[in-house]
Amino acid sequence: MSGEVVTVLRSFAILAAASFALAGATADTLYKSRDENGALVFSDLPPVAGQAYERQTLESSPTAAPVVTFRREATADGISLWADNPCYCPAEVIVQAVTTDGAPLQPDRSTRRVVPARSATQLLALTDRNAGSAGFRTAWVFGDPAAIHAPDRPYRPPFAAAKWFLISQAFPDARTHATPDSRYAVDIVMPEQTAVYAARGGTVVEVAHSNFRGGRDRAKFGAQANLVRILHADGTFALYAHLSWDSIHVHPGQRVERGELIAASGNTGFSTGPHLHFVVVRNAGLRVESVPVVFSGGVGEVVVPRTGGYLVNP
């Protein structure tokens, strides 16, 4: 459907799964910061004075991350607001109609919906005299808030059989995994160009493969990690990050199976050295949270990742 792109009167928040590469299909400016709970927030307006943030210009790219967009359309008796979700995954959105000075319309006109994958959904229809001048405050996050982490078996170690690697950080260690989206992440030390395999089957929903820089400066390198994000059948997502430049073997929309080659490890983005960052997250209601994972250690064996331990794929 065609329509006018919505001009949001006040800042809109986009909660993201991790502080990795994000790019969209439009040439807009986004400001990345963290809220009081440590969750990532992306807005069309700068944060309050004194709050640290990162500014990004979103431009069309073959590897651009999917971004939910909002547009308004004129109707015979008012206007309607639509959400367009290009991702191969659902997205939860919330929208509130506001006046020109940003105050909520009265009576309240707001809704919270789950927009299916690869679809457009009408969110609100305004038919009263305020419709023509109304603006909208919106927020969204990928994933269904009803998702419950329920793997049918322990995760496969995300590397080749007969290999083992050191775990440099895992829960409850929080040196760099201090926010809800990364609390249960597992960092696995491995040389660059080590083959990375899917720990669980699912549908690829995002890739980034063109970054080649990395380092210890989060502000400088935080958005430059190559990654693969995979949606599981239970609605959770696995993120494989810091991947090597141009090593991605999969593409959005592709179905991958457990144990399938997806990329090679690297040292891109905010990183203290070559490693694979692996985490499973869910939408906890317009908030991305990581979940605990365990790995298969052989027939009947389950491995809980611990800092300083080794993950073995027998």
Secondary structure by P-SEA (a helix, b strand, c coil): ccccccccccbbbbbcccccccccccbbbbbbbcccccccccccccccccccbbbbbbcccccccbbbbbbbbbcccbbbbbbbbcccbbbbbbbbbbccccccccccccbbbbbccccccccccccccccccbbbbbccccccccccccccccccccccccbbbbbcccccccccccccccccbbbbbbcccccccccbbbbbccccccccccccccccccccccbbbbbccccbbbbbccccccccccccccccccccccbbbbbccccccbbbbbbcccccccbbbbbbbbbbccccccccccccbbbbcc
